[in-house]
Amino acid sequence: MWSSANNTTTPTAPYVSPLSGPGFVVFNGLLLLVVFAVVVLNGIILLALLLETSTARVVRLALGSILVSCLIVALGLVMYHISGIILNLAPVDDPSSIPCTITAFLLGFGGAARLVFMATFAVTVYMVVRYHKGSSNKKKDICFIITILILWGITFAAVVPMVFSNVVATHYSDNISCGTRPINLNSYIYATAYSLLFGIGAFTVTMVTLIITVCYIRNRTITDETVKKAMVKFGFFLLLGNSINILGIIVPIIMATLVTSSEVVTDTEENQQKYEYRPFTEGIYVAYTLMNLSLIPTPVLILCHFSRLRKKVKGWLCFCGRDQGIHTLSSGSQSKLTLQKPHRKTSTPSSIV
């Protein structure tokens, strides 16, 4: 941009990115530590979930999918923070948009999957309560696995448009921070559809399913009611996690239009105007902080409410070397959820696949 005074043109002060300097490096470094901690915790819980065969299979599949989706988001955040640090310390003019596109895709795909499988868990709880799906049945296992795979496929297909530049434009703001920007009507249509389908849609399914489950339990005499009420309470805790997920996924998408703002500048060589995109720094800090912090509640809730998983993870972390095999809840936590398969065939509804 140029200014004129006394018929003499003088350039304005050179633009300095507000993201340049130690502040943004420290920001990325601290959040990178948070992501690494979440990745380690999710990985340990996922391994414990695979080995904890006494936990219901349908529950393990639903929770495992949630944990995997969190790891996908974490991978995208790791790429973002590492590239932010590298590009700040070793600036590159016009860095390739391919790594940024991959980062945006991972964040969008993992975020959508988190919301989808939160809703899937709520439906799983209802199916267990309503139809007493407690006996081991290979057909039901296969059907549920196929359902999970279909949901993964649908979610992946719905997020694929993010890799096309005419739908979602990815770029490095000031050649430092990876982000997206709307470029045409397609961008706004896709962002709206994404938010409605994976945000409002998944949240509504979770809420409605949990309300139906509660009403079913209240209106009918259910054997082993304590276990089933505990399942519903755990579902509501995950509903809280779902709300946090929306803050960490949908809100940054809405903010994407504010993260970069266009400014008209003059190209001195071609003597014509062009647009340059300047970062809205506060928006970048808020958006990525929300995405990082939204990863924390899910593994914490799982450890708090699955007693056997908590004991197994605690044993590993303490290097105890053996599963303590505790089958009961600690005092004052009788409403927490322990979903176990019986050691022998039984007809009670609390026997969960």
matplotlib code that plots the C-alpha trace (Angstrom):
import matplotlib.pyplot as plt

x = [0.0, 1.3, 0.6, 1.3, 2.4, 3.6, 3.3, 5.9, 5.1, 6.7, 6.1, 4.4, 6.2, 6.7, 4.0, 5.1, 3.0, 1.5, 2.3, 6.0, 8.0, 8.3, 4.7, 3.3, 6.1, 5.4, 1.7, 2.3, 4.8, 2.5, -0.5, 1.8, 2.6, -1.2, -1.8, 1.0, -0.4, -3.9, -2.5, -0.6, -3.7, -6.0, -3.6, -3.4, -7.1, -7.7, -5.2, -6.9, -10.3, -9.0, -7.7, -10.7, -12.8, -15.2, -16.5, -19.5, -18.4, -20.8, -19.7, -16.0, -16.6, -18.5, -15.9, -13.0, -14.3, -14.6, -11.0, -9.7, -11.5, -9.9, -6.5, -7.2, -7.9, -4.8, -2.7, -4.0, -3.2, 0.3, 0.9, -0.5, 1.6, 4.9, 4.5, 3.7, 6.9, 9.1, 7.7, 8.1, 11.7, 12.7, 10.4, 9.4, 7.9, 4.6, 4.8, 3.1, -0.6, -0.6, 0.4, -2.1, -4.9, -4.0, -4.1, -7.5, -8.8, -7.7, -9.3, -12.5, -12.7, -11.7, -14.0, -17.0, -16.3, -16.2, -19.7, -21.1, -19.8, -20.9, -24.4, -23.7, -22.8, -26.1, -28.0, -26.0, -27.0, -30.7, -30.4, -28.9, -31.6, -34.5, -33.7, -31.5, -28.7, -26.6, -26.0, -23.0, -24.1, -21.7, -24.3, -25.0, -21.3, -20.8, -23.9, -22.6, -19.1, -20.6, -22.6, -19.5, -17.6, -20.5, -20.6, -16.8, -17.3, -20.2, -18.2, -15.1, -17.1, -18.8, -15.5, -13.7, -14.8, -12.5, -9.5, -10.9, -9.7, -12.9, -14.8, -12.4, -9.3, -6.4, -3.5, -0.8, -1.8, 1.3, 3.1, 3.0, -0.4, -2.4, -6.1, -9.0, -11.0, -14.2, -13.8, -17.2, -20.8, -19.7, -17.6, -20.5, -22.8, -20.4, -19.6, -23.3, -24.0, -21.1, -22.3, -25.9, -25.1, -22.3, -23.0, -26.7, -27.7, -25.4, -26.2, -29.9, -29.7, -27.8, -30.2, -33.4, -32.0, -31.0, -34.4, -36.2, -33.9, -34.7, -38.5, -38.3, -36.6, -39.1, -42.2, -41.2, -40.0, -36.5, -34.5, -31.1, -32.3, -29.2, -26.9, -29.2, -29.6, -25.9, -25.6, -27.9, -26.0, -22.8, -24.6, -25.4, -21.8, -20.9, -23.6, -21.5, -18.5, -20.5, -21.3, -17.6, -16.8, -19.2, -17.3, -14.0, -15.1, -18.1, -17.1, -13.7, -15.4, -17.7, -14.7, -12.8, -14.3, -12.8, -9.4, -8.2, -9.3, -8.5, -6.8, -6.3, -2.7, -0.9, 1.4, 4.1, 5.4, 2.1, 0.6, -2.7, -4.5, -4.7, -5.9, -3.6, -5.0, -4.0, -4.6, -7.1, -4.7, -7.2, -9.3, -6.4, -5.5, -9.1, -9.9, -6.9, -7.1, -10.7, -9.8, -7.0, -9.0, -12.0, -9.8, -9.4, -12.9, -13.5, -10.6, -11.1, -14.8, -14.1, -11.6, -13.9, -16.9, -15.5, -14.1, -12.3, -10.6, -9.6, -8.0, -6.2, -4.8, -3.8, -2.0, -0.1, 0.8, 1.9, 3.9, 1.9, 2.2, -1.1, -4.8, -6.3, -9.6, -11.8, -15.5, -17.1, -17.3, -15.7, -17.7, -19.8, -19.6, -22.4, -24.0, -21.0, -21.0, -19.4, -20.4, -19.2, -20.0, -21.0, -18.6, -21.3, -24.5, -27.3, -30.7, -30.5, -30.8, -27.6, -25.6, -24.2, -22.6]
y = [0.0, 3.4, 6.9, 10.2, 13.6, 16.6, 14.5, 12.1, 8.5, 6.8, 3.3, 2.7, 0.8, -2.9, -5.2, -7.3, -10.3, -10.3, -14.1, -13.5, -13.8, -15.9, -15.5, -17.7, -20.2, -20.5, -20.8, -23.7, -25.3, -25.4, -26.7, -29.3, -30.6, -30.8, -32.7, -35.2, -35.8, -36.4, -38.8, -40.8, -41.0, -41.9, -44.5, -46.2, -46.2, -47.6, -50.4, -51.1, -51.1, -53.7, -55.9, -55.4, -58.3, -58.2, -54.8, -55.0, -55.4, -52.8, -50.4, -51.0, -50.5, -47.2, -45.9, -47.1, -45.2, -42.0, -42.5, -43.1, -40.0, -38.0, -39.3, -38.2, -34.6, -34.8, -35.8, -32.7, -30.5, -31.9, -31.1, -27.6, -26.8, -28.3, -26.4, -23.2, -23.4, -24.4, -21.6, -19.0, -19.9, -20.6, -18.5, -19.7, -17.5, -18.9, -22.4, -25.3, -25.6, -29.4, -29.9, -27.3, -29.1, -32.4, -30.7, -29.2, -32.5, -34.4, -31.8, -31.8, -35.6, -36.4, -33.7, -35.0, -38.6, -37.5, -36.1, -39.0, -41.6, -39.7, -40.0, -43.7, -44.3, -42.8, -45.1, -48.1, -47.3, -47.2, -50.5, -52.2, -50.9, -51.4, -54.7, -56.3, -57.0, -58.8, -62.3, -63.1, -63.4, -63.4, -62.2, -59.1, -58.5, -58.6, -56.3, -53.8, -53.8, -53.3, -50.4, -48.8, -49.2, -47.7, -44.7, -44.2, -44.4, -41.9, -39.5, -39.8, -39.2, -36.2, -34.5, -35.3, -32.0, -30.3, -31.3, -29.4, -25.8, -24.6, -25.7, -25.0, -22.9, -23.6, -21.3, -20.2, -16.8, -14.6, -17.9, -19.1, -20.3, -22.9, -22.0, -21.9, -19.1, -18.8, -18.1, -18.5, -19.6, -23.2, -22.5, -21.1, -23.9, -26.6, -25.0, -24.7, -28.3, -29.5, -27.7, -28.8, -32.4, -33.1, -30.4, -29.8, -33.2, -35.4, -33.4, -33.7, -37.5, -37.8, -35.7, -37.3, -40.8, -40.2, -38.7, -41.7, -44.0, -42.2, -42.3, -46.0, -46.8, -44.6, -46.1, -49.7, -52.1, -52.9, -55.7, -54.6, -51.0, -49.6, -50.7, -49.3, -46.0, -45.8, -46.3, -43.4, -41.2, -42.0, -41.1, -37.7, -37.2, -37.9, -35.5, -32.9, -34.0, -33.7, -30.0, -29.4, -31.1, -28.7, -25.8, -27.2, -28.2, -26.1, -22.8, -22.7, -23.4, -20.4, -18.3, -19.3, -16.4, -14.1, -15.7, -14.0, -10.6, -9.4, -6.1, -4.4, -3.7, -2.4, -4.6, -2.1, -4.3, -4.8, -1.6, -3.3, -4.1, -7.5, -9.0, -10.1, -11.9, -10.8, -13.0, -12.1, -13.1, -13.4, -15.7, -18.0, -18.3, -18.9, -21.4, -23.6, -23.4, -24.6, -27.5, -28.6, -28.3, -30.1, -33.3, -33.5, -34.3, -37.6, -39.7, -38.2, -39.1, -42.6, -43.2, -41.7, -43.9, -47.2, -48.7, -51.7, -49.5, -47.1, -49.8, -51.3, -48.0, -47.1, -50.4, -49.7, -46.2, -47.3, -50.2, -52.6, -55.2, -56.9, -56.2, -55.7, -57.2, -55.0, -55.7, -53.2, -49.5, -47.5, -45.9, -42.9, -43.9, -46.4, -44.6, -44.9, -47.4, -50.8, -52.8, -56.4, -59.6, -62.5, -65.4, -67.9, -67.7, -65.9, -64.6, -61.4, -58.2, -56.8, -59.3, -57.1, -58.2]
z = [0.0, -0.9, 0.2, -1.5, -0.1, -2.1, -5.3, -4.0, -3.4, -0.4, 0.7, 4.1, 6.8, 5.8, 7.1, 10.0, 10.9, 14.4, 14.4, 14.0, 17.1, 20.3, 21.3, 18.6, 19.0, 22.7, 22.0, 19.6, 21.9, 24.9, 22.9, 21.3, 24.7, 25.5, 22.2, 23.0, 26.5, 25.0, 22.3, 24.9, 27.2, 24.3, 23.1, 26.5, 27.0, 23.5, 24.2, 27.5, 25.7, 23.3, 26.1, 28.5, 27.1, 30.0, 28.8, 26.4, 22.8, 21.4, 24.0, 23.2, 19.5, 20.0, 22.5, 20.4, 17.4, 19.6, 20.7, 17.2, 15.9, 18.7, 17.6, 14.0, 15.3, 17.4, 14.4, 12.5, 15.5, 15.7, 12.1, 12.6, 15.7, 14.3, 11.0, 12.9, 14.9, 11.9, 9.6, 12.3, 13.1, 9.5, 7.3, 3.9, 1.2, -0.1, 1.5, -0.2, 0.6, 0.5, 4.2, 5.2, 3.2, 4.9, 8.3, 7.5, 6.3, 9.4, 11.6, 9.7, 9.4, 13.0, 14.3, 12.3, 13.4, 17.1, 16.8, 14.8, 17.3, 20.3, 18.8, 18.0, 21.7, 22.8, 20.3, 21.6, 25.2, 24.1, 22.2, 25.3, 27.6, 25.2, 23.7, 26.3, 23.9, 26.4, 25.2, 23.0, 19.4, 16.4, 14.0, 16.1, 16.5, 12.7, 12.1, 14.6, 13.1, 9.6, 10.9, 12.4, 9.2, 7.2, 9.5, 9.1, 5.3, 5.2, 7.4, 5.2, 2.0, 3.5, 4.4, 1.1, -0.5, 1.9, -0.2, -3.3, -3.5, -5.1, -2.0, 0.9, 0.3, 2.6, 3.0, 5.5, 7.0, 6.7, 5.6, 9.2, 10.4, 8.5, 8.0, 5.7, 4.1, 2.2, -1.5, -3.0, -2.4, -2.3, 0.7, 2.7, 1.5, 2.6, 6.0, 6.7, 5.6, 7.7, 10.8, 10.4, 9.7, 12.2, 14.7, 15.2, 13.6, 15.7, 18.9, 18.3, 17.8, 21.0, 23.0, 21.6, 22.1, 25.7, 26.5, 24.9, 27.0, 30.2, 29.4, 28.7, 32.0, 34.0, 32.3, 32.6, 35.2, 34.2, 36.0, 37.2, 36.9, 38.7, 35.9, 33.3, 35.0, 35.4, 31.6, 31.0, 33.4, 31.6, 28.3, 29.7, 30.7, 27.1, 26.1, 28.0, 26.0, 22.8, 23.7, 24.3, 20.9, 19.2, 20.7, 19.6, 16.1, 14.8, 16.5, 14.7, 11.4, 12.0, 13.0, 9.8, 8.0, 10.6, 10.9, 7.8, 6.4, 2.9, 2.3, -1.1, -1.9, -5.1, -7.0, -8.1, -10.8, -12.7, -11.4, -10.5, -7.3, -5.7, -2.4, 0.4, 3.4, 6.9, 10.0, 12.6, 15.4, 18.2, 16.1, 15.4, 19.1, 20.2, 17.4, 18.0, 21.8, 21.6, 19.3, 21.7, 24.9, 23.4, 23.2, 27.0, 28.4, 26.5, 27.8, 31.3, 31.3, 30.1, 32.9, 35.5, 34.6, 33.5, 36.6, 35.0, 32.4, 35.1, 37.2, 34.2, 33.1, 36.6, 37.0, 33.8, 34.7, 38.2, 36.7, 38.8, 36.2, 36.8, 36.5, 39.9, 38.7, 40.8, 40.0, 42.3, 42.4, 45.1, 47.8, 46.7, 43.1, 42.8, 39.9, 37.7, 34.8, 34.8, 31.8, 32.2, 30.4, 32.5, 32.9, 32.0, 30.0, 31.7, 30.8, 32.8, 30.8, 32.3, 30.3, 27.6, 24.4]

ax = plt.figure().add_subplot(projection="3d")
ax.plot(x, y, z, "-o")
ax.set_aspect("equal")
plt.show()
